[in-house]
């Protein structure tokens, strides 16, 4: 004979206000107008952190190593301002375009560049 008893299911009892808040946040995150700008902010923050770490490494002669020279203040300015230059170039590209770009299109272009 087969066992017909069902195993007990354990359920975590969360406060109603917490469950309601989490459901509201999940519902909001399903909207594209929230996900793509949030993703862009994450990518931009990550990009800033990577640039900062790269500048830290490239200005220390011990970390550069080999026959390379550490970056000067002018070189650091070029590395840091390249982010702004990329943003300006992307804005000009969108401005000169004949069609409207959505937030998703902007993220795709940002990832490609």
Backbone as a chain_set.jsonl record, in Angstrom:
{"seq": "XXXXXXXXXXXXXXXXXXXXXXXXXXXXXXXXXXXXXXXXXXXXXXXXXXXXXXXXXXXXXXXXXXXXXXXXXXXXXXXXXXXXXXXXXXXXXXXXXXXXXXXXXXXXXXXXX", "coords": {"N": [[0.829, -1.204, 0.0], [0.382, 2.263, -0.703], [1.724, 5.228, 0.736], [-0.412, 7.548, 2.015], [-0.391, 9.827, 3.47], [0.144, 13.259, 3.761], [3.057, 15.279, 3.781], [3.851, 17.621, 6.387], [3.564, 21.051, 5.768], [5.672, 23.669, 6.256], [5.133, 26.946, 7.139], [6.15, 30.25, 6.964], [5.324, 32.756, 9.086], [4.7, 35.93, 8.391], [4.489, 39.405, 9.252], [1.488, 41.134, 8.36], [1.692, 43.758, 7.331], [4.328, 43.81, 6.384], [4.259, 41.859, 4.367], [2.418, 43.03, 2.62], [3.849, 45.353, 1.91], [6.107, 44.214, 0.625], [4.851, 42.921, -1.538], [3.89, 45.136, -2.906], [6.303, 46.38, -3.648], [7.42, 44.423, -5.336], [5.517, 44.408, -7.353], [5.875, 46.994, -8.327], [8.498, 46.814, -9.299], [8.145, 45.259, -11.51], [7.463, 46.948, -13.509], [8.629, 48.484, -16.44], [9.445, 51.143, -16.54], [10.611, 51.576, -14.146], [12.574, 49.636, -13.746], [14.619, 49.925, -15.781], [15.755, 52.631, -15.51], [16.737, 52.287, -12.887], [18.566, 50.244, -13.25], [20.358, 51.585, -14.92], [21.344, 53.511, -13.11], [22.67, 51.817, -11.345], [24.636, 50.747, -13.063], [26.012, 53.077, -13.727], [27.007, 53.873, -11.224], [28.664, 51.709, -10.675], [30.476, 51.992, -12.771], [31.657, 54.411, -12.054], [32.958, 53.641, -9.686], [34.792, 51.754, -10.662], [36.353, 53.387, -12.305], [37.445, 55.106, -10.375], [38.985, 53.291, -8.867], [40.768, 52.44, -10.844], [42.156, 54.811, -11.4], [43.374, 55.18, -8.937], [45.142, 53.006, -8.909], [46.696, 53.522, -11.206], [48.062, 55.845, -10.64], [49.939, 55.301, -8.753], [53.273, 54.638, -8.611], [54.412, 52.196, -7.804], [52.423, 50.328, -8.221], [51.96, 50.469, -10.938], [54.178, 49.421, -12.317], [56.656, 47.609, -14.279], [57.905, 49.066, -17.313], [56.322, 51.238, -17.508], [54.997, 54.521, -16.846], [53.7, 56.323, -14.044], [50.445, 57.884, -13.989], [50.043, 61.323, -14.813], [48.705, 64.406, -13.447], [47.259, 65.577, -15.504], [46.733, 63.381, -17.16], [45.114, 61.866, -15.439], [42.926, 63.557, -15.297], [41.978, 63.295, -17.932], [41.205, 60.588, -17.941], [39.161, 60.553, -16.012], [37.367, 62.47, -17.009], [36.529, 61.236, -19.294], [34.233, 59.773, -18.9], [32.264, 61.75, -18.736], [32.571, 62.853, -21.254], [31.743, 60.688, -22.83], [29.051, 60.603, -22.091], [28.17, 63.042, -23.121], [28.658, 62.64, -25.86], [26.877, 60.52, -26.338], [24.461, 61.835, -25.8], [24.442, 63.723, -27.86], [24.268, 62.01, -30.025], [21.703, 60.924, -29.668], [20.237, 63.271, -29.832], [20.609, 64.034, -32.493], [19.288, 62.042, -33.779], [16.46, 60.752, -35.598], [14.359, 59.418, -34.461], [12.413, 58.642, -31.526], [13.916, 57.737, -28.473], [13.65, 55.134, -26.139], [13.911, 54.377, -22.591], [15.028, 51.881, -22.455], [16.348, 51.644, -24.928], [18.344, 53.531, -24.548], [19.821, 52.332, -22.508], [20.776, 50.101, -23.892], [22.429, 51.296, -25.802], [24.217, 52.478, -24.046], [25.413, 50.236, -22.883], [26.638, 49.183, -25.115], [28.565, 51.038, -25.712]], "CA": [[0.0, 0.0, 0.0], [1.101, 3.524, -0.785], [1.547, 6.157, 1.865], [-1.319, 8.612, 1.592], [-0.294, 10.998, 4.334], [0.894, 14.36, 3.173], [3.99, 15.869, 4.75], [3.477, 18.943, 6.88], [4.224, 22.165, 5.108], [6.002, 24.735, 7.191], [4.915, 28.271, 6.573], [6.7, 31.341, 7.745], [4.29, 33.756, 9.343], [5.222, 37.293, 8.34], [3.466, 40.416, 9.545], [0.678, 41.526, 7.203], [2.211, 45.003, 6.752], [5.54, 43.475, 5.646], [3.845, 41.147, 3.154], [1.812, 44.023, 1.731], [4.929, 46.195, 1.392], [6.897, 43.443, -0.328], [4.053, 42.72, -2.751], [3.846, 46.421, -3.606], [7.608, 46.597, -4.26], [7.566, 43.48, -6.454], [4.638, 44.888, -8.426], [6.516, 48.176, -8.895], [9.689, 46.407, -10.031], [7.77, 44.646, -12.782], [7.249, 48.015, -14.489], [9.859, 48.824, -17.144], [9.889, 52.506, -16.279], [11.357, 51.56, -12.891], [13.726, 48.739, -13.839], [15.706, 50.405, -16.619], [16.521, 53.709, -14.862], [17.448, 51.746, -11.734], [19.711, 49.52, -13.792], [21.311, 52.589, -15.379], [22.004, 54.075, -11.934], [23.602, 50.802, -10.861], [25.759, 50.683, -13.998], [26.765, 54.316, -13.603], [27.747, 53.816, -9.97], [29.727, 50.713, -10.853], [31.449, 52.608, -13.666], [32.395, 55.398, -11.257], [33.841, 52.927, -8.776], [35.878, 51.16, -11.444], [37.228, 54.49, -12.71], [38.164, 55.551, -9.187], [40.0, 52.292, -8.537], [41.783, 52.465, -11.896], [42.975, 56.001, -11.188], [44.187, 54.908, -7.749], [46.228, 52.109, -9.293], [47.565, 54.077, -12.246], [48.847, 56.977, -10.145], [50.953, 54.788, -7.833], [54.348, 54.027, -9.417], [54.666, 50.811, -7.406], [51.383, 49.474, -8.782], [52.009, 50.49, -12.399], [55.169, 48.394, -12.613], [57.238, 47.52, -15.623], [58.535, 50.275, -17.842], [55.292, 52.274, -17.63], [55.077, 55.625, -15.894], [52.432, 56.642, -13.378], [49.708, 58.96, -14.656], [50.163, 62.683, -14.296], [47.409, 65.021, -13.141], [46.583, 65.773, -16.785], [46.244, 62.065, -17.582], [44.0, 61.512, -14.554], [41.793, 64.372, -15.76], [41.444, 62.686, -19.156], [40.524, 59.34, -17.601], [37.924, 60.855, -15.278], [36.435, 63.215, -17.856], [36.059, 60.408, -20.401], [32.838, 59.415, -18.603], [31.409, 62.882, -19.121], [32.645, 62.933, -22.713], [30.874, 59.638, -23.362], [27.657, 61.017, -21.887], [27.882, 64.113, -24.081], [28.587, 62.031, -27.193], [25.613, 59.789, -26.406], [23.375, 62.811, -25.884], [24.445, 64.281, -29.215], [23.779, 60.962, -30.914], [20.253, 60.858, -29.515], [19.684, 64.545, -30.308], [20.634, 64.053, -33.958], [18.488, 60.939, -34.304], [15.125, 61.129, -36.036], [13.32, 58.703, -33.739], [12.437, 58.774, -30.076], [14.556, 56.628, -27.78], [13.096, 54.777, -24.835], [14.935, 54.135, -21.577], [15.693, 50.621, -22.805], [17.288, 51.936, -26.016], [19.481, 54.25, -23.964], [20.65, 51.347, -21.812], [21.457, 49.271, -24.879], [23.531, 52.116, -26.327], [25.195, 52.651, -22.964], [26.138, 48.973, -22.744], [27.453, 48.991, -26.324], [29.702, 51.973, -25.665]], "C": [[0.863, 1.252, 0.0], [0.786, 4.394, 0.423], [0.696, 7.324, 1.386], [-1.245, 9.84, 2.49], [0.569, 12.051, 3.663], [1.85, 14.928, 4.22], [3.498, 17.252, 5.173], [4.25, 20.007, 6.112], [4.437, 23.261, 6.141], [5.819, 26.068, 6.497], [5.47, 29.301, 7.538], [5.622, 32.408, 7.895], [4.94, 35.14, 9.413], [4.117, 38.268, 8.696], [2.774, 40.874, 8.265], [1.229, 42.781, 6.533], [3.48, 44.741, 5.936], [5.201, 42.783, 4.327], [3.252, 42.128, 2.146], [2.88, 44.917, 1.111], [5.778, 45.48, 0.359], [6.14, 43.207, -1.634], [3.996, 44.001, -3.573], [5.178, 46.69, -4.315], [7.838, 45.672, -5.452], [6.717, 43.934, -7.639], [5.252, 46.111, -9.108], [7.72, 47.788, -9.742], [9.371, 45.725, -11.351], [7.569, 45.681, -13.876], [8.584, 48.398, -15.125], [10.354, 50.226, -16.837], [10.619, 52.611, -14.947], [12.648, 50.756, -13.046], [14.877, 49.368, -14.615], [16.442, 51.609, -16.033], [17.303, 53.224, -13.634], [18.693, 50.995, -12.18], [20.778, 50.493, -14.282], [22.058, 53.201, -14.193], [23.013, 53.097, -11.352], [24.843, 50.751, -11.749], [26.63, 51.927, -13.868], [27.586, 54.339, -12.316], [28.898, 52.833, -10.041], [30.843, 51.288, -11.709], [32.301, 53.631, -12.908], [33.37, 54.743, -10.294], [35.032, 52.31, -9.487], [36.865, 52.24, -11.878], [38.064, 54.969, -11.535], [39.282, 54.577, -8.824], [41.12, 52.281, -9.579], [42.709, 53.662, -11.728], [43.899, 55.797, -9.989], [45.377, 54.023, -8.112], [47.21, 52.752, -10.265], [48.373, 55.282, -11.801], [49.936, 56.538, -9.171], [52.045, 54.089, -8.644], [54.619, 52.572, -9.056], [53.653, 49.854, -8.024], [51.412, 49.426, -10.305], [52.992, 49.431, -12.886], [55.695, 48.448, -14.029], [57.919, 48.807, -16.038], [57.529, 51.405, -18.015], [55.478, 53.336, -16.562], [53.705, 55.843, -15.277], [51.769, 57.808, -14.097], [49.971, 60.306, -13.995], [48.762, 63.218, -13.993], [46.598, 65.229, -14.423], [45.976, 64.454, -17.285], [45.057, 61.61, -16.743], [42.749, 62.286, -14.963], [41.16, 63.799, -17.014], [40.667, 61.406, -18.853], [39.178, 59.627, -16.955], [36.908, 61.559, -16.18], [35.936, 62.386, -19.042], [34.625, 59.937, -20.165], [31.892, 60.523, -19.044], [31.41, 63.039, -20.638], [31.775, 61.884, -23.385], [29.404, 59.987, -23.213], [27.266, 62.105, -22.879], [27.758, 63.539, -25.492], [27.287, 61.246, -27.37], [24.424, 60.722, -26.523], [23.295, 63.428, -27.272], [23.93, 63.266, -30.227], [22.253, 60.87, -30.866], [19.597, 62.125, -30.064], [19.602, 64.581, -31.832], [19.791, 62.944, -34.581], [17.087, 61.428, -34.658], [14.022, 60.432, -35.258], [13.465, 58.918, -32.241], [13.06, 57.531, -29.46], [13.868, 56.385, -26.451], [14.245, 54.577, -23.859], [15.71, 52.859, -21.891], [16.71, 50.843, -23.918], [18.54, 52.627, -25.487], [20.396, 53.277, -23.235], [21.41, 50.456, -22.786], [22.637, 50.032, -25.47], [24.628, 52.285, -25.296], [26.038, 51.384, -22.809], [27.069, 48.749, -23.945], [28.706, 49.873, -26.304], [30.557, 51.62, -24.51]], "O": [[1.927, 1.296, 0.618], [-0.278, 4.293, 1.034], [1.068, 8.013, 0.436], [-1.983, 10.802, 2.274], [1.602, 11.742, 3.071], [1.501, 15.043, 5.395], [2.823, 17.951, 4.418], [5.444, 19.862, 5.849], [3.502, 23.712, 6.803], [6.306, 26.275, 5.386], [5.281, 29.223, 8.751], [5.081, 32.893, 6.902], [5.637, 35.467, 10.373], [2.939, 37.99, 8.469], [3.406, 40.987, 7.214], [1.237, 42.872, 5.306], [3.689, 45.38, 4.904], [5.792, 43.089, 3.292], [3.554, 42.059, 0.954], [2.826, 45.207, -0.084], [6.134, 46.061, -0.667], [6.724, 43.286, -2.715], [4.047, 43.954, -4.802], [5.191, 47.171, -5.448], [8.392, 46.095, -6.467], [7.15, 43.852, -8.789], [5.161, 46.252, -10.327], [7.941, 48.377, -10.8], [10.237, 45.624, -12.22], [7.511, 45.328, -15.054], [9.566, 48.614, -14.414], [11.559, 50.476, -16.869], [11.197, 53.657, -14.654], [13.695, 51.154, -12.535], [16.013, 49.343, -14.142], [17.673, 51.615, -16.054], [18.408, 53.701, -13.375], [19.748, 51.102, -11.556], [21.97, 50.257, -14.085], [23.273, 53.389, -14.26], [24.09, 53.5, -10.915], [25.968, 50.715, -11.25], [27.857, 51.831, -13.897], [28.737, 54.777, -12.322], [29.983, 53.099, -9.524], [32.022, 51.094, -11.411], [33.515, 53.703, -13.1], [34.484, 55.232, -10.104], [36.151, 52.339, -8.975], [38.077, 52.032, -11.826], [39.262, 55.212, -11.683], [40.397, 54.994, -8.511], [42.29, 52.13, -9.23], [43.922, 53.536, -11.899], [45.064, 56.193, -10.02], [46.497, 54.272, -7.665], [48.419, 52.548, -10.157], [49.284, 55.705, -12.512], [50.782, 57.352, -8.801], [51.787, 53.072, -9.288], [55.016, 51.791, -9.92], [53.979, 48.704, -8.318], [50.945, 48.457, -10.904], [52.668, 48.637, -13.768], [55.234, 49.231, -14.86], [58.444, 49.545, -15.204], [57.855, 52.43, -18.613], [56.049, 53.075, -15.503], [52.679, 55.582, -15.906], [52.441, 58.62, -14.734], [50.101, 60.404, -12.775], [47.761, 62.551, -14.257], [45.377, 65.071, -14.415], [44.845, 64.425, -17.771], [44.104, 61.037, -17.269], [41.647, 61.737, -14.974], [39.937, 63.812, -17.152], [39.607, 61.164, -19.429], [38.17, 59.015, -17.309], [35.714, 61.266, -16.112], [35.004, 62.805, -19.728], [33.88, 59.724, -21.122], [30.852, 60.264, -19.648], [30.373, 63.325, -21.238], [31.138, 62.163, -24.4], [28.6, 59.702, -24.101], [26.158, 62.091, -23.415], [26.852, 63.914, -26.236], [26.667, 61.302, -28.432], [23.48, 60.439, -27.261], [22.203, 63.632, -27.802], [23.235, 63.627, -31.176], [21.597, 60.752, -31.902], [18.535, 62.064, -30.684], [18.637, 65.099, -32.394], [19.606, 62.922, -35.797], [16.594, 62.4, -34.085], [12.857, 60.811, -35.378], [14.522, 59.327, -31.759], [12.77, 56.409, -29.875], [13.544, 57.327, -25.728], [15.413, 54.604, -24.248], [16.908, 52.772, -21.622], [17.812, 50.298, -23.867], [19.653, 52.34, -25.925], [21.618, 53.387, -23.332], [22.56, 50.096, -22.533], [23.724, 49.474, -25.621], [25.815, 52.243, -25.619], [27.252, 51.467, -22.622], [28.157, 48.191, -23.799], [29.76, 49.495, -26.815], [31.574, 52.272, -24.273]]}, "num_chains": 1, "name": "protein.A"}
